[in-house]
Amino acid sequence: MNIPETLLGGMSPEEFLRDYWQKKPLLIRQALPGFTPHFSADELGGLALEEEVESRLVIEKDGSEPWQVIHGPLKESLFSTLPPSHWTLLVQEVNRHVPEVTELFELFNFIPAWRLDDIMVSYAEDQGSVGPHTDNYDVFLLQAEGKRHWQISQQTVTEDDLIPDISMRIMADFKAEQEWLLEPGDMLYLPPNVPHHGVAQGECMTYSVGFRAPAKTGLWQHYVDATCACVAEELYRDPDLTATQNPGLIDLKARKRIRDVIRAIPTSDEDIDSWFGGFITEPMRGVGPIPLDVPLSTVAFIAQLQDYGECWRSEETRFAYFNDNKGFRLFIHGEEIQHPALTPELGKLIADQRHFSLHKLQDYLHSAQVEWLCWLYNFGYLYFLDDDDDTD
């Protein structure tokens, strides 16, 4: 999918990244002219009833407590008891459950895919809101239906600025410095930690395209856990220990042994790269795609692709690759992929895109590379739309 000129308000991706990305907010009027949601409010509510869908309902007023939060799966009967205004339904990872939504990601292909998190969709009745707050990640807020009034601030937010004794991190004293009314097709970009407050003006639906920002502490912990799992578990040893007159002392010999233990953790560039390729392609939610009970043969896979005319890449997992002087390396679902029929050209195609027409894959169907495509399908990494109930 080509990036429309309107998406960034006439700016090139290079200009946007240089001047706005993680620097300052940007309002883009009619970023996607004529955009309409992929589903109705009732259909979004139906998703929130499902066990495997992460959702929450936020009731600002007339709930059992101030800023009441009800986590999904929700009960259908709940919706008939809601007040006429001041509530919001939020559904995470809609891209996992509605394949067509994933095409929105392709609009942001100028940003590395490993930085993408998910597309959350919120529906609100009049005056619905989740309160003034900050997020730790970049987000594009695309108005899909109705109108939402947005306010932002540049104030620094600390724990003391939050309303106490509620389950949400909502600011108690938000001071708006800029404000806009967004209509369908308008989009607001917000860098991390910008205080913002969106309030529905009548019924409205908003898409939030969020970006992943791993915490440094989480990276360190995951790396240590992953590398230590590969190291033989050995106990500390000191066979040359001598009697001491100072039992409270940690002597230099002991400290050197401990230093050697810590330095033995693999930390070469190759070790770190291999770990990160696996780490960043692990699914953040869900259990991942489900392999077929009865795998298809390559002949049967080709026949199905020709019959359907297209296939999709599973949003249940992540794809990423390295391509440098050390060669091409593909990672899927937390693992580096080794397959004799995998080629860099086809690996890049699958990792860079999400939807594949028969025309796009046609040349690969008459070579050994079709074996890898069939392997992807059998493991649930590719699917046909009629398979959706089995892969979601």
N, C-alpha and C positions, 0 to 999 in steps of 0.2 A: 504494500500500500504506500503510495507516494504521500509525502507530507504536504498538506494544503498550505498555500501561501498565507492563509488567514490564521493558521494555528498559533503562531507566535506574533501576531499583529504586524505581519510584513517583515519581521526580522528573520535573518537566517539563523539556523541552529547555533552556528559559531558565535554570532552576536549575542544571542540569548545566554549561552553558557558563559561567555566572557563578562557580560554586564549584570546578569540577574541570578544565575544559578548559585544557590547558597549565599547570596549577597543581599537581595532586596526583593520585595513583592512586585508582581506585575499583573495588572488587570488587562485582559484581552477581550475586547468587545467582538462578538460574533467570530470567535475562534473556529467554531464549527457551525456555520449557518445551516439552518434547517435540521439540526440534530434533534432526534426524538428518542425516548427511552426504548430499550429492547423488550420491555414487558410493562404490564400495568401494575398499579399499586397492589391490587389483589394478588397478582402472580408473585410479586416480591414478598408479600406477606405469606404466601404459600411456601416459599423457600424457607422462611423463618420457622416453619413448623417441622422441618426435617431434621433428623438426628445428626446428620453429618455436616450440617450447615451451621457456621458460627454466626450468631445474631444476638442482638440485644434491643430492648425497648426502653427508652428514656422518657419518663413522665416528669415534667417540671412541676406541674401543679395538679392538685386533686388526686395525687397518689397516696399510698399508705404512709409516705414520708417525703420530705423535700428531696427533689431530684432522685426519685425512685428509679432503680435500674433492675430490669427483669431479663435474665439471660436465657437464650434459647436452648433447646427447642421450645418454642412457644406453643401454647394451646390455642386452638382456633377460637374457642369460646371467649378467650381473653379480649379479642378485638371488639366484641360487642359491649364490653364494659368500660371501654376507654372514654375519657372526657372528650368534648367536642374540639378542644384545641390544646396547645402546649405539650404535644408529645411527638416523639421521633422514633422511627424504626431504622436500625442500621444492620445491614447484612454484609459480612466480610467475604472476600474472595468470590465475588459473584462470577468472576472469570473462570473459576473452577467448575461452576455449575451451569453456566449459560455460554456455550462455546462461542457464539457470535460476539460476545462482549470482549473476547480476547483480541479481536481485531483492533480495538482501541490502543492496545499496547504498541501496535505497529506504527502508530502516529508518533511514538516517542522513541523510535529506533535510533535516534541520534544520541541516546543515552545508553550505556552498556546494559544489556539485559540482566546481568547479575545484580544490578542495583534496583531492579523492579521488585516490588513487593506484591501488591494486589490491587484490584479495583473494588472498592467498597461502594455500595449504593445505599443512600439514605432517603427515606420517604418521611415527610413531616406534614402534619395538619397545621392549620394556621397558628402562627407564633411558636411552632415547634422548634426546639433548639437543644443542643447539648451543653450550652453554657459557654462563657468565654474561657478559653484554655489555650495551651500551647501543645505542639506536637514535636517529637524529636526527629522528624524526617521531612523531606521535601514532599509537597503534594500539589497536584493540579486539581482544582475544584471546578468541575464542569457542570453547569446548570442544564439539566435535561428536560425539566417540565416545571411550569409555574415560576414563581419568583422567590428569590432569597435575598435578604438584606444582610450584607457583610460589613463588619467593622474590624479594623486592625489597629494595633498599637505597636510602638517600639519599646515599651517598658520592659525592664528586666523582671522576671518572675522568680520568686523564691518560695519555699514551703510556707513562709509566713503570709504569703499573698493568697493562699488557697482557703476556700470555705472549710472549716473544720468539721469532723464527725460525719462526713458523707463519703460514699464509696467512689465518687468521681473527683478528678482533679480540676475543679472549677475555681476560677479566680473570684475573689470576694469583691474587689474594687478595680474593675476594668475601666480604663480611660481610653476611649476611642480617639484616634488621631486622623484616620481616613475611613470613609465609608462609601459603599456603592450598592445599588440595587441590580442584581444579576438576573437576566432573562434567559430563556432557552438559547443555547449556543454560545453564551458568554462563559469565560473561564478565568479563574483567579489562581495564579501561582503563588505559593507561599514557601519560603525557605524554612529550615528548622527553627523552632523556638520563637516564632513570631506569634504573639498573642492575637487571637482572632475569635470572632463571635458571629455566627450565622443564624438568622432568624427567618423562618418561613413567612411569606406574605400570602396567605391562603395556602392551599395544598401545593406541595412542591416535591420534586425529586432531584437529587444531586449525586453525581458520580465523583468519587474521590480516587484519583490515580496516585497511589502512594509508592514511595521508594524506600528500599531496604537500607538501613544504616546500622550494621553490626557494632555493638559496643566493644570498645577495646578490651575491657575486662573479660567479656564473653569470648572474644577471639583468643586471648591468651589462655583462658581456662580450657577451651575446646582443643587448642593445639597441644597443650600439655597432656590432657586426657587421652587424645588420639595417639600421640607419640609414645607416651608411657605404656599404653596398651600393647605396643609392639616390642617393648623392652622386657627381657626376662626379669621376673620379680626376684631380686636378690636382697638378702638382708645386709645391713651394715656390718662390716667385719673390721676387727683391729687385732690380728694375731700377735702383733709386736707390742701390745699394751704393757706398760710398766707400772709399778706401784706409785701412787701419788700421795703427796703430803697435803694437797689442796683439792679435796673432792669437789669443790664448787667451781673449779677452773675448767674451761673448755680450752685445751691446749692447741698449739699451732698444728700439730700433726692431725688431730681430729678435724680441725677446720679445713685443712687441705683435703682430707678424704671427702668431706661434705661438698667442698667446691668441685671436686672431680665428679661426684655423683650428679650434681646439677649440670655440669658442663657436658656430661655424657648424653644429655637429651639431644637428639638430632636437630641441628639448626642450620643446615646448609640451605642455600637458595632452592635446590632441587627438593629437599625435604619439605620446606615451607610451601613451595608451589604445589606439590602433590597433595599436601594436606588441604590447602585452600581450595583447590579445584573440587575436591570432595565435599568440603564443608559448605561452600556457597551453593552447591546444587542439591543439598539436602532439602526436602520439603519443610517449610516452616509450620505447616499444619497438615492434618490428614495423615494417611498411612501410605500414600503412593498408589500408583496404578496396580491393577490386579492382572497377573498373567492368565492367559487362556488355559482352561482345563484341557482342551484338545487343540494343540497348535495347528495352524494352517500350514500346508505345504506352500512353496513359492508359487506353484501353478495356481493354487486356489486363491492366494493373496492377489496375484495379478488379475485374476478373473473378477474378484471383488472390487479392486480398484477401478477396473474398466467399467464395471457395472455402476458403481456409485459416482465415478468421475472426479472424486476428490477424497482427501483424508485430512485429519487434523492431528496435531501434536497434543499429547495429554498435558493439561494444566495441573495434573496431580504431581508433577515433578518439574525439575529444572534442568536446563541444558547449558553448557558453557564449554569453551575450548581455549587452549593455548595454540598459538601459531607463530613460532619464532625460529631462531637458528637451531633450536633443539628439536624442531619438527612439530607436527600436528598432534595434539593430545585432546581427546574429547572426554568430558565428564557428564554423566547422567545419573541423577538420583543418588549422589554421594559417592559414585565410583568412577574410576577411569575405565573407559570402554576399550576392550581388546577384542577385535573381531576381524577375521581374515578378509572379509568382504568390505570392510569400512575403508573409505578413501577420504582424504582431506576435502575434496570438492563436495562430496555428498554429505559429509559430516558438518561442514559449514552451512550448507543449505538447510539441513534439519535444525541446527542450533540457532540459526539466524531468523528463521521464519516459523510460523505456527500453522499455516494453512497451505495445503499442497494440492494443486489441481493435477489431473491426469497428464495434462500437457507439460507441466513442470517436471514430472517424474518419468515421463515417457522414455527418455533415452536410457534411464537406469534399469528399465524393465527387461532390457535385452542384453544384460551383462551380469557378471557375478555379483554386482552390487545389490541386485534385487534380493539376494539372500539376507543382506543386512536390513533392508527395509522390512522384509518378512519377519526377521528376528525382532525388530522394534515393535511390530504389530503384535506378535505373540506374547511379548512381555508387557503389553499395555501402554507402550510409549506412543504409539500411533493408534488411531481408531477412526472408524467410519461413523457418521452421525447417528445411524440406527443402533450403534453399540453404546450410545451415551449412557443408558441406564446401567450398563455393566461397568463403565469406567469411572463414573462420577462417585 
